[in-house]
């Protein structure tokens, strides 16, 4: 890897048969740069593209086409920044997030833990976290992950790669394991092995994503946009008149068809 800049944001995005994640990444950058016009952003993708939305583009060769998450480990080796905050593509930034850096720098690597609902309350919904609870794994969300170039970060991402590539063996150690692991689950296993105290900030009230899956949002269906009133106003997002802050994981993604 070659360090070009001191700090910046990284988004890993490659399209699926149903979702244009690169377009999601562009929307994310637009909201991020509304609050931070000087923010530097790197796109990691599998398509050779040129787009002014991104300050850097790194093209990778996918190693596992059966699991779209399995190449996440490559972000560590592709980042042009000495300090990186990785953001999941299908989010919007709804307020200033510069203060995140001060909290993150307490660790060489830090994965956000827990999530919030649109009312800015810690979400207690565990419908999507049964394998985490059954195995006493840290409640991590890879949607916001920080690292600085360090031995700890390299160890973590090399372990993430190992878990993805040898999932058939790792899953034998878990209760109710997923057949195809998500990035969150693999990060949780890796964090458990390295030590959650080294790679999480469980005491921090931020950063935690606002999660809009049905059980977090308290809606009847997965499409919260059809049930809740939401509005944009000069970079500010309100849901049911409640102002949103930080990273908003909208979950309902536009189709690429």
C-alpha positions as CSV (number, residue, x, y, z in Angstrom):
1,X,0.0,0.0,0.0
2,X,1.1,3.6,-0.6
3,X,0.1,6.3,1.7
4,X,-0.8,9.5,-0.2
5,X,-2.8,11.5,2.3
6,X,-3.0,11.6,6.1
7,X,-6.8,10.9,6.6
8,X,-9.9,10.3,4.6
9,X,-13.0,8.2,4.1
10,X,-13.2,5.0,2.2
11,X,-16.3,3.4,0.6
12,X,-16.2,-0.2,-0.7
13,X,-18.9,-0.6,-3.4
14,X,-19.5,-3.1,-6.2
15,X,-22.8,-3.6,-7.9
16,X,-25.1,-6.6,-7.3
17,X,-27.6,-8.0,-9.7
18,X,-30.3,-5.8,-8.0
19,X,-28.6,-2.8,-6.4
20,X,-26.3,-0.1,-7.9
21,X,-24.0,0.3,-4.9
22,X,-21.7,2.6,-6.8
23,X,-24.6,5.0,-7.2
24,X,-25.3,4.6,-3.5
25,X,-21.7,5.6,-2.8
26,X,-22.1,8.7,-4.9
27,X,-25.1,9.7,-2.8
28,X,-23.1,9.1,0.3
29,X,-20.3,11.3,-0.9
30,X,-22.7,14.1,-1.8
31,X,-24.1,14.1,1.8
32,X,-20.6,13.8,3.4
33,X,-19.2,16.7,1.4
34,X,-22.2,18.9,2.1
35,X,-21.0,18.9,5.7
36,X,-17.3,18.6,5.0
37,X,-16.4,20.0,1.6
38,X,-12.7,19.3,2.0
39,X,-13.2,15.6,3.0
40,X,-11.1,13.2,1.0
41,X,-12.9,10.1,-0.3
42,X,-11.6,6.8,-1.8
43,X,-13.9,4.4,-3.7
44,X,-12.8,0.7,-3.7
45,X,-14.6,-1.1,-6.4
46,X,-14.3,-3.8,-9.0
47,X,-15.0,-1.6,-12.0
48,X,-12.5,0.8,-13.6
49,X,-14.4,4.1,-13.4
50,X,-13.6,7.8,-13.4
51,X,-15.9,10.0,-11.4
52,X,-15.3,13.4,-9.9
53,X,-17.3,12.4,-6.8
54,X,-14.3,10.4,-5.6
55,X,-10.8,11.8,-4.9
56,X,-9.3,8.3,-5.3
57,X,-10.5,5.1,-7.0
58,X,-8.9,1.8,-6.3
59,X,-9.9,-1.2,-8.5
60,X,-9.7,-4.6,-7.0
61,X,-10.0,-8.1,-8.4
62,X,-12.8,-9.9,-6.6
63,X,-11.6,-13.2,-5.1
64,X,-15.0,-14.6,-4.1
65,X,-18.0,-14.0,-6.4
66,X,-20.3,-16.2,-4.3
67,X,-20.2,-13.9,-1.3
68,X,-20.2,-10.2,-2.1
69,X,-18.9,-9.4,1.4
70,X,-15.8,-11.7,1.2
71,X,-13.5,-9.1,-0.3
72,X,-13.9,-6.5,2.4
73,X,-10.5,-7.3,3.8
74,X,-8.9,-5.7,0.7
75,X,-9.9,-2.2,2.0
76,X,-6.9,-2.2,4.4
77,X,-4.5,-2.7,1.5
78,X,-6.2,-0.3,-0.9
79,X,-6.6,2.8,1.4
80,X,-4.5,5.7,0.4
81,X,-4.8,7.2,3.9
82,X,-2.7,6.9,7.0
83,X,-6.0,7.1,8.9
84,X,-9.1,5.8,7.4
85,X,-12.8,5.8,8.2
86,X,-14.7,3.2,6.2
87,X,-18.3,3.9,5.5
88,X,-20.9,1.5,4.1
89,X,-22.2,2.7,0.8
90,X,-25.9,2.7,1.5
91,X,-25.9,5.5,4.1
92,X,-26.3,9.2,4.2
93,X,-24.4,11.6,6.4
94,X,-26.9,13.9,8.1
95,X,-24.7,16.1,10.3
96,X,-21.1,17.1,10.9
97,X,-19.0,14.0,11.8
98,X,-15.5,15.6,12.3
99,X,-15.7,14.9,16.0
100,X,-15.6,11.1,15.2
101,X,-11.8,11.3,14.6
102,X,-11.1,12.4,18.2
103,X,-12.9,9.4,19.6
104,X,-11.6,6.9,17.1
105,X,-8.0,7.8,17.8
106,X,-8.2,6.1,21.2
107,X,-7.6,2.9,19.2
108,X,-5.5,1.7,16.3
109,X,-8.7,0.2,14.9
110,X,-12.3,0.7,16.1
111,X,-15.5,-0.8,14.8
112,X,-18.8,0.9,15.8
113,X,-20.9,-1.0,18.2
114,X,-24.7,-1.0,18.6
115,X,-27.0,1.1,16.6
116,X,-29.7,3.8,17.0
117,X,-33.2,4.2,15.8
118,X,-34.6,7.3,14.1
119,X,-35.7,8.7,17.5
120,X,-32.0,8.8,18.5
121,X,-32.4,6.0,21.0
122,X,-30.2,3.0,21.4
123,X,-32.0,0.2,19.5
124,X,-32.8,-2.9,21.6
125,X,-34.1,-4.9,18.7
126,X,-32.2,-8.2,18.6
127,X,-34.0,-9.8,15.6
128,X,-31.0,-9.5,13.4
129,X,-28.4,-10.4,16.0
130,X,-29.3,-13.9,17.2
131,X,-26.1,-15.5,16.2
132,X,-24.2,-12.6,18.0
133,X,-26.1,-13.1,21.2
134,X,-25.9,-16.9,21.1
135,X,-22.1,-16.8,20.8
136,X,-21.5,-13.8,23.0
137,X,-19.9,-11.9,20.2
138,X,-19.4,-8.1,20.3
139,X,-22.3,-6.2,18.7
140,X,-20.3,-4.6,16.0
141,X,-21.5,-2.8,12.8
142,X,-18.8,-2.6,10.1
143,X,-20.7,0.3,8.5
144,X,-18.4,2.7,10.4
145,X,-14.9,1.3,10.9
146,X,-11.7,3.3,11.7
147,X,-8.1,2.3,11.4
148,X,-4.7,3.8,11.4
149,X,-1.9,2.1,9.6
150,X,-0.7,-0.2,12.3
151,X,0.1,-3.7,13.3
152,X,-3.2,-4.1,15.0
153,X,-5.1,-3.1,11.8
154,X,-3.1,-5.4,9.6
155,X,-3.7,-8.3,12.0
156,X,-7.4,-7.6,12.1
157,X,-7.9,-7.4,8.3
158,X,-5.7,-10.5,7.7
159,X,-7.9,-12.3,10.2
160,X,-11.0,-11.1,8.4
161,X,-9.6,-12.6,5.2
162,X,-8.8,-15.8,6.9
163,X,-12.3,-16.2,8.4
164,X,-14.0,-15.5,5.1
165,X,-11.8,-17.9,3.2
166,X,-12.1,-20.7,5.8
167,X,-15.7,-20.1,6.9
168,X,-16.6,-23.8,6.8
169,X,-14.2,-24.4,9.6
170,X,-15.0,-21.3,11.7
171,X,-18.7,-21.9,11.5
172,X,-18.2,-25.2,13.3
173,X,-17.3,-23.2,16.4
174,X,-20.5,-21.2,16.5
175,X,-24.0,-21.8,17.6
176,X,-26.6,-21.2,14.9
177,X,-24.0,-20.1,12.3
178,X,-24.9,-18.3,9.1
179,X,-24.3,-20.4,6.0
180,X,-22.9,-17.4,4.2
181,X,-21.4,-14.9,6.7
182,X,-22.0,-11.2,6.6
183,X,-19.2,-8.7,7.1
184,X,-20.7,-7.8,10.5
185,X,-20.5,-11.4,11.7
186,X,-16.9,-11.9,10.4
187,X,-15.8,-8.6,12.0
188,X,-17.4,-9.8,15.3
189,X,-15.6,-13.1,15.2
190,X,-12.3,-11.3,14.4
191,X,-12.9,-8.8,17.2
192,X,-13.6,-11.6,19.6
193,X,-10.3,-13.3,18.7
194,X,-8.2,-10.2,18.9
195,X,-10.0,-8.8,21.9
196,X,-13.0,-6.5,21.8
197,X,-11.2,-4.1,24.2
198,X,-8.6,-3.5,21.5
199,X,-10.9,-2.9,18.5
200,X,-14.2,-1.5,19.8
201,X,-15.4,1.5,21.8
202,X,-18.4,0.1,23.6
203,X,-18.4,3.0,26.1
204,X,-18.8,5.6,23.3
205,X,-22.2,7.2,22.6
206,X,-21.0,7.7,19.0
207,X,-20.5,6.9,16.3
208,X,-23.5,4.6,16.0
209,X,-25.4,4.3,12.8
210,X,-29.1,5.0,12.6
211,X,-30.5,1.8,11.4
212,X,-33.8,1.7,9.4
213,X,-34.5,-2.0,9.1
214,X,-38.1,-2.7,10.2
215,X,-37.5,-3.9,13.7
216,X,-35.2,-1.0,14.5
217,X,-37.5,1.6,12.8
218,X,-40.7,0.1,14.4
219,X,-42.5,-0.1,11.1
220,X,-44.9,-2.7,9.7
221,X,-42.9,-3.4,6.6
222,X,-39.2,-3.1,5.5
223,X,-40.0,0.0,3.4
224,X,-40.1,2.7,6.1
225,X,-40.3,5.3,3.4
226,X,-43.9,4.3,2.8
227,X,-44.8,4.6,6.5
228,X,-42.9,7.4,8.0
229,X,-42.8,11.1,6.9
230,X,-39.3,12.1,5.9
231,X,-37.8,15.3,4.5
232,X,-34.5,16.8,3.3
233,X,-33.8,20.4,4.0
234,X,-30.5,21.9,3.0
235,X,-28.5,18.8,4.1
236,X,-30.7,18.1,7.2
237,X,-32.8,15.0,7.3
238,X,-35.9,14.7,9.5
239,X,-38.0,11.6,10.1
240,X,-41.4,12.2,11.7
241,X,-40.0,15.8,12.4
242,X,-37.1,14.3,14.4
243,X,-33.7,15.6,13.1
244,X,-31.3,12.8,12.3
245,X,-27.6,13.0,13.0
246,X,-24.5,11.1,12.0
247,X,-24.6,8.2,9.6
248,X,-28.2,7.2,8.5
249,X,-28.4,3.6,7.1
250,X,-31.5,3.9,5.0
251,X,-31.6,0.2,4.1
252,X,-34.2,0.6,1.3
253,X,-32.0,0.8,-1.8
254,X,-32.9,1.8,-5.3
255,X,-32.8,-1.0,-7.9
256,X,-30.2,-0.9,-10.7
257,X,-32.7,-2.4,-13.1
